[in-house]
Amino acid sequence: MAGISRDYVSKLEQGKSFPKVEVLLAICEVLKTTPDLLIFGSTMTEDRQHELLKLSSQLSPELQDLLIKIAQVLKAYQSSKNAGG
C-alpha cells in the first residue's frame, strides 16, 4: 500500500502499533472490506454501524484512536475465546 512501510504493517500485525482512522479506512479500501468486518470479523447491522459512526464522529481524534485500540483488544479477546483460549 502506498505510503505504508512493511515495518509499519508488521507492527500493526504484532499489536505494537495501532492505525489511525484514515489508515484503517485505506486498508479497508485496499482489502475491499469494511472496518467492522476487519476489526470484529463479522458485519454489524446498518443501524449499529450508523450508531457507532455517529458516536465515534463526536469524539476527539485522540478518543477515536482509543476507540480503535479498544476494538482491537476486544477482537483479540473474541478470537482467543473462539480458539478455545
C-alpha positions as CSV (number, residue, x, y, z in Angstrom):
1,M,0.0,0.0,0.0
2,A,1.4,3.4,-1.0
3,G,2.8,5.4,1.9
4,I,2.8,2.5,4.4
5,S,6.1,0.6,5.1
6,R,6.4,-3.1,5.7
7,D,7.8,-2.2,9.1
8,Y,4.6,-0.3,10.0
9,V,2.4,-3.2,8.7
10,S,4.5,-5.6,10.8
11,K,3.9,-3.5,13.9
12,L,0.2,-3.5,13.2
13,E,0.1,-7.3,12.9
14,Q,2.0,-7.7,16.1
15,G,-0.2,-5.3,18.0
16,K,2.8,-2.9,18.6
17,S,1.1,-0.1,16.8
18,F,-2.5,0.9,16.0
19,P,-3.7,2.5,12.8
20,K,-5.3,5.9,12.8
21,V,-8.8,6.1,11.4
22,E,-7.6,7.3,8.0
23,V,-5.1,4.4,7.7
24,L,-7.8,1.9,8.8
25,L,-10.1,3.2,6.1
26,A,-7.3,3.0,3.5
27,I,-6.6,-0.6,4.5
28,C,-10.3,-1.5,4.2
29,E,-10.4,0.1,0.8
30,V,-7.4,-1.9,-0.5
31,L,-8.8,-5.1,1.0
32,K,-12.3,-4.2,-0.2
33,T,-13.9,-4.7,3.2
34,T,-15.4,-2.7,5.9
35,P,-13.9,-1.6,9.2
36,D,-16.4,-3.7,11.2
37,L,-15.6,-6.8,9.2
38,L,-11.8,-6.1,9.5
39,I,-11.9,-5.4,13.2
40,F,-14.7,-7.7,14.5
41,G,-14.7,-10.4,11.9
42,S,-18.4,-10.1,11.3
43,T,-20.7,-7.5,9.9
44,M,-22.9,-5.3,12.1
45,T,-26.4,-4.3,11.1
46,E,-26.7,-0.9,9.3
47,D,-28.3,0.5,12.4
48,R,-25.4,-0.5,14.6
49,Q,-22.9,0.8,12.1
50,H,-24.7,4.2,11.9
51,E,-24.9,4.4,15.7
52,L,-21.2,3.6,16.1
53,L,-20.2,6.0,13.4
54,K,-22.4,8.8,14.8
55,L,-20.9,8.3,18.3
56,S,-17.3,8.0,17.2
57,S,-17.6,11.1,15.0
58,Q,-18.4,13.1,18.1
59,L,-15.2,12.1,19.7
60,S,-11.9,13.9,19.6
61,P,-9.2,12.3,17.3
62,E,-7.4,11.0,20.4
63,L,-10.5,9.3,21.7
64,Q,-11.2,7.9,18.2
65,D,-7.7,6.3,18.3
66,L,-8.5,4.9,21.8
67,L,-11.8,3.5,20.5
68,I,-9.9,1.7,17.7
69,K,-7.4,0.3,20.3
70,I,-10.3,-0.9,22.5
71,A,-12.0,-2.5,19.5
72,Q,-8.8,-4.3,18.6
73,V,-8.4,-5.6,22.1
74,L,-12.0,-6.8,22.1
75,K,-11.4,-8.5,18.7
76,A,-8.3,-10.3,20.1
77,Y,-10.2,-11.4,23.1
78,Q,-13.1,-12.7,20.9
79,S,-10.6,-14.5,18.7
80,S,-8.9,-16.2,21.7
81,K,-12.3,-17.3,23.1
82,N,-13.3,-18.7,19.7
83,A,-9.9,-20.6,19.6
84,G,-10.6,-22.1,22.9
85,G,-8.3,-19.8,24.9
